[in-house]
Amino acid sequence: MKKLLKMDSRTKGVISSGYADSPVIKNYSAYGFVGAIEKPYKIMQLKQLLDTLLSEREK
């Protein structure tokens, strides 16, 4: 993610993992991500996360 941000600072990334104890999931913003979602997830959970992130962008 940090490499992508170097190429374009407007890049927004969401991390997804099945390892809930992963340091990247626990502290995703320190790694340059704007959100995180743990696997397995339902499509509605992903939709809610994306809706939240997109509405924050509009503020």
N, C-alpha and C positions, 0 to 999 in steps of 0.2 A: 504494500500500500504506500509506503514511504517513497518508493521509486516512482509510482504513478503520480503522487503529489508533486514530486520534483518536476515531472514533465508538464503537469497541469494542476495548479493549486486549487482549481475549482472542482476537481474530481471528488466524488462522494462514494465511499465504499461501505458495504455491510459485510461483516464476517459471520459465517455460519459454521458451526462445529458440533459434533456429537460429544465432545469432551467438555463437560460443564466446568471442570476444574482448570481448564486451560488458562494460562495467564493472559492470553490475547482476548479471550471471551470475557474474562473478569474485568479487564482494564483496556477495553477496545480503543478508547480515544487516545491512549498513550501510543498506540500503534498506527494512528492516523485514520481509524475508521469512525464513521458517524453513528453506527448502530451495530447491534449484535443480536443474533437469534440462535437458540440452541436446537439442534436436531434431536429427535425428529420433531418437526413442527407441521402444523396444518396450514393450508393455504390462507385461511382467514387470519392466522397469527402473522404471517408474512405480510398480508395486505394491511393489517393494522399498523405494523411497524413502518411500512413504506408510506402509508397515509400520514402517520405522525411526522416522519422525516420530511415529507413534501410540504406539509402545512407549516412546519417550523421554517422552512426555506422561504416561504412567502411572507413571513413576518418582517 
